[in-house]
Amino acid sequence: MGVMAIIVILFRIIGGLCLFLYGMKVMSDGIQQAAGDRMQKILNFMTLNRFVGVLTGMAVTALVQSSSAVSVMAVSFVNAGLLTLTQSIGVIMGANIGTTTTAWIVSLVGFSIDISSLALPSIGLGFFMGVLKWKHRDMGAVFMGFGFIFLGLQFLTDAMPTVDAGQLVFIERISGLGFLSALIGVGVGAVVTLLMHSSSATITLVITLAVGKVIGFEMAAAMVLGANIGTTIDAIMAGIGARTAAKQAALVHVLFNVVGSVVAIIFFRPLILFVDLITPGSPAGVGIANHLAMFHTIFNVLSTLIFLPFVNQFAALVTFLIKDKDDDAAPKTYKLEYSSGTLQNTPELNIIRAEKEIRDMAGVASAMFAGISASLQTLGTAGNKEEAVNALVAEMTEKEEYADEMRVELTRFLIECTRQPLGHRSEQKVYQLLRIISDLEDMTDDCYSVSMLLDRSVKKDLLFKSKELEALAPYVRHVEDFLAFVRKALGRTISAEEARYATELENTIDKSRNKLRKMGRKRIEAGEDVKTELLFIDVVRRIEKVGDYCYNIAEALRPRRLPFGLGRGSR
């Protein structure tokens, strides 16, 4: 075989593989867009127990067709505090099983039927479904993805028969080295996966080479094991620069895949014989594709069954290997770590992480308002009022700057999400979250402003009387109740009853505000110090603004068709 002929074959293989990967990407995006928030509900099951975590990892990986993407998301969720280390282990195990669907698609569809007759009709049907204005238009991308997968597999199968394995003497020599051949195969599979960042692509290539009789079953099986090792590179990269818990989750992925592969290599011959026993047909010709898919599945299922009972011990091991750092507890600045590549692989799933971070931001706003509430109760009786108000301003300044950083980072993260293919509902969700972030940050601004007003009250000797502070107490409690309600409701749609409750709270706060303003004006008419009373009215106004922002958030969380009733917009 001439050099040019080999180059042409290589380009055909590379082109077919790239088209296959593109089809997987299009199909994955289409499924995520069609599933939308329903996929996010699936991820909520991750936290139930290790067995449900495995099932969730399997389901999501089967949808997005990338164990690397799901494992990176698991590491990111651990970094964000959405998952514990123990919960992430089950998800990572399930992801390894879920990724075996790629091998089955290739073996059952790619080499068993005439896929050339399916490719173009599938692409055409997907295109027309995508351009029509109907609720299932996202499924068009799924059909187009399948069409490109079929087309890519067709190019691969067309390229393979032109290869004469007898002319590739070096492959025959390598395949005849016994146990050393298996080790070489593992190494080649790992390196190829490291370069392509996709175990699915490596396994597809391996199956294609095996069907074309370029490599034998044992060499191909060894390369599949190597692909399982190489796929851990993405989790390692996700753990770099992240919190300790995320690094521990990345190490879980590495240890699970590497140790499982080492055990499989030790029992390589019995595992091969077991696969031959339970898989119909002979591992020769087209039948080798089914054998490799079964080998990939059996390996990952057995690895999970072996390690699943020892999840807690596994977590203890990685915690021992990577020690917790004290500086993880209380970061002074906010930084949202994420990988653009991860966003591209799982754009719909990143909304869950954003929602968790927004709940944390609501916690910052709630803590700031709690500090204001405590100061209003104690400032009148404080021995050293200036020292007390200085401490309050310092606390509010630090938290307000942290909230500003959260707004910038979260906005950047969500805008990055919108640059990826999202379903209609998810796009609406992103804009809803951007609105909530803005309201929360405005809320922290007003808390800071109240602290500055109290600082001015003390340093300008414009002190509020105890009667005024007592009148403020129930007003402040109403706003605290509204904040607590909002924090509890974030991440879901509120019910009709909750919407009415929010409206009642808003109206109650408005009535209290009007009453307190009237009280301030009456004291001015009675001859009280004008500056003090105006300062009091300003405090009342700022606190009421916090309630307004709570109402805005509640309004954003309401069901779309639910009339919100009387409230801030109908005064």
PyMOL commands that set and color helices and strands:
alter all, ss='L'
color gray80, all
select helices_A, chain A and resi 3-35+37-47+50-64+67-80+85-98+100-110+116-131+139-162+165-167+169-175+179-196+199-211+217-230+233-239+244-266+268-278+287-321+326-328+340-345+350-381+385-418+424-459+466-489+496-525+530-557+568-570
alter helices_A, ss='H'
color red, helices_A
deselect
rebuild
show_as cartoon
